[in-house]
Amino acid sequence: MTVSVNYPEEFKGFAITDPKDWASPKLTSIQPKIFGPNDVDIEIEACGICASELFTLKNEWSHDELACLSSTYGPKCQIVGHEVVGKVVKIGSECKTDVKLGQRVGLGAQASCCAKEDCSRCNSGNEQYCPQSVGTYASRYPDGYVSQGGYASHVRAHEQLVFPIPDGIESHLVAPLQCGGLTVYSPIKRGIQDILDAGKEQPKVGIIGLGGLGHMAVMISKALGAEVTTFSRSNAKKDDAFKMGTDKFIATGEDKDWESKNWDQFHLILNCASGTSAVDLDKLLKTLKVNRSFINVGLPHVDEKFEISPFTFFKNGSTIGSSCLGSRAEAIELFELAAKHNIKPWVETIKIGEEGVHEGLTRLDQGDVKYRFTLVGFNEYFGTGK
Amino acid sequence: MTVSVNYPEEFKGFAITDPKDWASPKLTSIQPKIFGPNDVDIEIEACGICASELFTLKNEWSHDELACLSSTYGPKCQIVGHEVVGKVVKIGSECKTDVKLGQRVGLGAQASCCAKEDCSRCNSGNEQYCPQSVGTYASRYPDGYVSQGGYASHVRAHEQLVFPIPDGIESHLVAPLQCGGLTVYSPIKRGIQDILDAGKEQPKVGIIGLGGLGHMAVMISKALGAEVTTFSRSNAKKDDAFKMGTDKFIATGEDKDWESKNWDQFHLILNCASGTSAVDLDKLLKTLKVNRSFINVGLPHVDEKFEISPFTFFKNGSTIGSSCLGSRAEAIELFELAAKHNIKPWVETIKIGEEGVHEGLTRLDQGDVKYRFTLVGFNEYFGTGK
């Protein structure tokens, strides 16, 4: 099937208008956001499927109705997708990055930031924490448009968040690095940089949950030089974990005394599981070295909370927190690291289309994925790429 | 009144056997712990009153009975006090620190650690997190003795935790630094050291709660070169805070929009309040800069918990944790800093005795203290110091 797109006046993509239809987005034409002087249009070639999509489409990260339903202009429907790889087809008049027409680029979960010199977040390599950050989908721009994602023919984003992709990594493999990969890279890098700089010991990283995020976290930690321990509930994914490069594997539901055996081990624990309830913080925090951190990257349902006794931290002065995405500089570092170390996420490709989107979303919802889906065939489907 | 002590066979102090009598410890003779080759005996001159005493005497940090009731040997009663200043009167045969007979020393909330070269905590300046750490009171030694504190004629402790005190600070003022001062110094130092080292900006520290711990935290943060903001519920202590050196003062119950006015301000927030319920983490964490920490030093009731949504951290990648006491090296640094910067905790002295102990504990329980009590007159009372 090939559909035709009247770009740049319209983009085409797969959208829902009601969370009950989360598994079945329908082909829809949408009006893009008004093109700004720092915007870039990407003609999409491939797009990863991230668990964020399920939370957004089911509207589980909010107590309000879908944001698009109250957009000031543009579509009253929602297209998701924020692991975009594609080709630059339009560049705003004031773009300062070296983005070029025809260049292969990526776009992750953030589509805009203020990028002002006096923004303490943007001017310090922390634009993911810019107070004017706009997510790639389901997020409101200052002008009232609600952002639309990458299960689509095209996507429009601020140049700061449009990342050059080096040669040597195939698009369907580099797609999951745009959101998932960057989301784990940033806290791993920030969490062990001091140990790497000191050069006295190999950093030890624990990764909880071998799913879409976790399996990339294992590979990225290894590439950064860490000793990696994978935590999983059972031994079911043990063989996979070792193939991905983990040094050690702990099945918390099957290994006896794993917490005492691993006392004082880790410089960083990264929680890649999306729920908080399965994580026994009292046990896990004991495995951290003094003053090190347990960082979450998966976001659970809006009502799920961590419950922690202040006593838990007193045994090692550890801390717990969350990390959100990564910066442009970190994205570029990550892609270079991936190219250099031949990091290849385990990706199953699915052809874009209503059927393919449905299959990807429902199988991800059932956990039937090893370990990431990338939607492909965009050019054929949308009649683009010419 | 003068009582006589048959030191070294017995120490005398003020003890309870039942938490219902928390406010009225009685004069008691106790058998000290068996003297080890690395132990030091201190003839006590002064001892601060710490809020830990209330929690311990009321048994609010535990669901079990008082630990002393099941000690293997020694007293079946509990003496508290862990801000000890006194004179060294006995030194173990294998002591390696330069502790000297007659020297003025301090002892904080920790009385022992393994001090072994192969202990990852003891060999890295983190002996406060040694798995064999023994608290100065109500804590079980490996031999089954339950430790007894400093509202007493003498106290016995491992040399590693017996700190030399420089001249130029009076004993009743340096006493509160042994536990309270060190407990805030360690996380402040560790929390802003990277900013001090970088030398590009003045570290900004927020201190929550202007009580015993908080007022020392303000003075210590200033001495370390930070800009200090004190958070309090009302403006009642505002004048005091400025006298102590705070640069800014926020009354969270009275100032409007304090959290948006202070967005992205702090490199460190230190929570010196002992409860968790009064602290609005969702608002406070917003005032942290990217990837900085909110650290607790006050320990609440054993059943109090922090409840945090993972979403809260996503705006700035902040973390939350707790810090426990400080190391010997940090204690020595702190006393030098105090001597150099003339740090003087606001101390009201109370004469030791059943009456004085009762007054100190009940007034502290009622919050009737500005801002710390030190029990004094030990030599006169116990007939020591000769």
Interface residues (C-beta under 8 A of the other chain):
Chain A: S120 R121 S124 N126 Y129 P131 P187 R190 W263 D264 T276 K289 V290 N291 S293 I295 N296 L299 P300 V302 E304 K305 F306 E307 I308 S309 P310 F311 T312 F313 F314 K315 N316 G317 S318 T319 I320 G321 S322 S323 C324
Chain B: S120 R121 S124 N126 Y129 P131 P187 R190 W263 D264 T276 K289 V290 N291 S293 I295 N296 L299 P300 V302 E304 K305 F306 E307 I308 S309 P310 F311 T312 F313 F314 K315 N316 G317 S318 T319 I320 G321 S322 S323 C324
